[in-house]
């Protein structure tokens, strides 16, 4: 099963409509501290296998990183682990900053 890709503008629409989303940021703590989407939870990519129990397999999870590569890896892992409703944020936090919220710093 392939991972659904979500653009930054599609994510913003979902947030603006009040959809119950779980925003999972898989970057490193220093990156998250510098720039993140409000309401997202940080679980660095290398900690995902040990912290699966913190995630609700029934909830829609949007996986986020800097440009969409690490989040794609994490999303594929989650799908492989039995999670059904997973999407990767295409272009990552960088696309979010460029297309949706320019108050989020780019790096």
C-alpha positions as a Markdown table, in Angstrom:
| # | Residue | x | y | z |
|---|---|---|---|---|
| 1 | Unk | 0.0 | 0.0 | 0.0 |
| 2 | Unk | 1.4 | 3.4 | -1.0 |
| 3 | Unk | 1.5 | 6.4 | 1.3 |
| 4 | Unk | -1.0 | 9.2 | 0.5 |
| 5 | Unk | 0.7 | 12.5 | -0.3 |
| 6 | Unk | -0.8 | 15.7 | 1.1 |
| 7 | Unk | 0.2 | 19.2 | -0.1 |
| 8 | Unk | 0.7 | 22.0 | 2.4 |
| 9 | Unk | -2.4 | 23.8 | 1.1 |
| 10 | Unk | -4.5 | 20.6 | 1.5 |
| 11 | Unk | -3.2 | 20.2 | 5.1 |
| 12 | Unk | -4.1 | 23.8 | 5.8 |
| 13 | Unk | -7.6 | 23.3 | 4.5 |
| 14 | Unk | -8.0 | 20.2 | 6.8 |
| 15 | Unk | -6.8 | 22.2 | 9.8 |
| 16 | Unk | -9.0 | 25.2 | 9.0 |
| 17 | Unk | -12.0 | 22.9 | 8.7 |
| 18 | Unk | -11.2 | 21.5 | 12.2 |
| 19 | Unk | -10.6 | 18.0 | 11.1 |
| 20 | Unk | -9.3 | 15.7 | 13.8 |
| 21 | Unk | -5.7 | 15.2 | 12.6 |
| 22 | Unk | -2.6 | 14.1 | 14.4 |
| 23 | Unk | 0.4 | 16.0 | 13.2 |
| 24 | Unk | 3.5 | 13.9 | 13.7 |
| 25 | Unk | 6.8 | 15.7 | 13.2 |
| 26 | Unk | 9.8 | 13.3 | 12.7 |
| 27 | Unk | 12.6 | 15.8 | 12.6 |
| 28 | Unk | 15.3 | 16.3 | 15.2 |
| 29 | Unk | 14.5 | 18.4 | 18.4 |
| 30 | Unk | 16.7 | 21.3 | 17.3 |
| 31 | Unk | 14.8 | 21.5 | 14.0 |
| 32 | Unk | 11.4 | 21.3 | 15.7 |
| 33 | Unk | 12.4 | 24.0 | 18.2 |
| 34 | Unk | 13.3 | 26.3 | 15.3 |
| 35 | Unk | 10.2 | 25.7 | 13.2 |
| 36 | Unk | 7.1 | 23.6 | 13.5 |
| 37 | Unk | 3.4 | 23.6 | 12.8 |
| 38 | Unk | 1.3 | 24.5 | 15.9 |
| 39 | Unk | -0.2 | 21.4 | 17.5 |
| 40 | Unk | 2.3 | 18.9 | 16.1 |
| 41 | Unk | 4.0 | 16.3 | 18.2 |
| 42 | Unk | 7.7 | 15.6 | 17.9 |
| 43 | Unk | 8.9 | 12.0 | 17.7 |
| 44 | Unk | 12.3 | 11.9 | 15.9 |
| 45 | Unk | 12.4 | 9.4 | 13.0 |
| 46 | Unk | 14.9 | 7.1 | 14.8 |
| 47 | Unk | 12.5 | 6.9 | 17.8 |
| 48 | Unk | 9.3 | 5.9 | 15.9 |
| 49 | Unk | 9.7 | 2.1 | 16.3 |
| 50 | Unk | 10.1 | 2.4 | 20.1 |
| 51 | Unk | 7.2 | 4.9 | 20.5 |
| 52 | Unk | 4.5 | 3.4 | 18.2 |
| 53 | Unk | 2.4 | 2.9 | 21.3 |
| 54 | Unk | 2.0 | 6.7 | 21.6 |
| 55 | Unk | 0.2 | 6.8 | 18.3 |
| 56 | Unk | -3.5 | 6.0 | 17.7 |
| 57 | Unk | -3.8 | 3.6 | 14.7 |
| 58 | Unk | -7.3 | 4.7 | 14.2 |
| 59 | Unk | -6.6 | 8.4 | 13.8 |
| 60 | Unk | -5.6 | 10.3 | 10.7 |
| 61 | Unk | -1.8 | 10.9 | 11.0 |
| 62 | Unk | 0.0 | 13.5 | 8.9 |
| 63 | Unk | 3.8 | 12.9 | 9.0 |
| 64 | Unk | 6.0 | 16.0 | 8.7 |
| 65 | Unk | 9.7 | 16.6 | 8.2 |
| 66 | Unk | 11.9 | 19.3 | 6.6 |
| 67 | Unk | 11.3 | 18.5 | 2.9 |
| 68 | Unk | 9.2 | 15.3 | 2.9 |
| 69 | Unk | 11.9 | 12.6 | 2.7 |
| 70 | Unk | 12.2 | 11.5 | 6.3 |
| 71 | Unk | 8.4 | 11.8 | 6.8 |
| 72 | Unk | 7.9 | 9.5 | 3.7 |
| 73 | Unk | 10.1 | 6.9 | 5.4 |
| 74 | Unk | 8.2 | 7.2 | 8.7 |
| 75 | Unk | 4.8 | 7.1 | 6.9 |
| 76 | Unk | 5.8 | 3.9 | 5.0 |
| 77 | Unk | 7.0 | 2.4 | 8.3 |
| 78 | Unk | 3.6 | 3.2 | 10.0 |
| 79 | Unk | 1.6 | 1.8 | 7.1 |
| 80 | Unk | 3.8 | -1.4 | 7.2 |
| 81 | Unk | 3.1 | -1.5 | 11.0 |
| 82 | Unk | -0.7 | -1.6 | 10.4 |
| 83 | Unk | -1.6 | 2.1 | 10.5 |
| 84 | Unk | -4.4 | 2.7 | 8.0 |
| 85 | Unk | -4.8 | 6.5 | 7.7 |
| 86 | Unk | -1.4 | 7.9 | 7.1 |
| 87 | Unk | -0.4 | 10.8 | 4.9 |
| 88 | Unk | 3.0 | 12.4 | 4.1 |
| 89 | Unk | 3.3 | 16.2 | 4.0 |
| 90 | Unk | 4.8 | 16.8 | 0.5 |
| 91 | Unk | 7.6 | 19.3 | 0.7 |
| 92 | Unk | 7.6 | 19.2 | 4.5 |
| 93 | Unk | 7.8 | 22.2 | 6.8 |
| 94 | Unk | 9.5 | 24.1 | 4.1 |
| 95 | Unk | 6.5 | 23.9 | 1.8 |
| 96 | Unk | 4.2 | 24.8 | 4.8 |
| 97 | Unk | 6.3 | 28.0 | 5.4 |
| 98 | Unk | 6.3 | 28.9 | 1.7 |
| 99 | Unk | 2.7 | 28.2 | 0.9 |
| 100 | Unk | 0.7 | 28.5 | 4.1 |
| 101 | Unk | 2.4 | 30.2 | 7.0 |
| 102 | Unk | 5.3 | 32.5 | 6.4 |
| 103 | Unk | 5.7 | 33.1 | 10.1 |
| 104 | Unk | 7.3 | 29.6 | 10.3 |
| 105 | Unk | 11.0 | 30.2 | 9.6 |
| 106 | Unk | 12.7 | 28.4 | 6.7 |
| 107 | Unk | 16.1 | 26.8 | 7.0 |
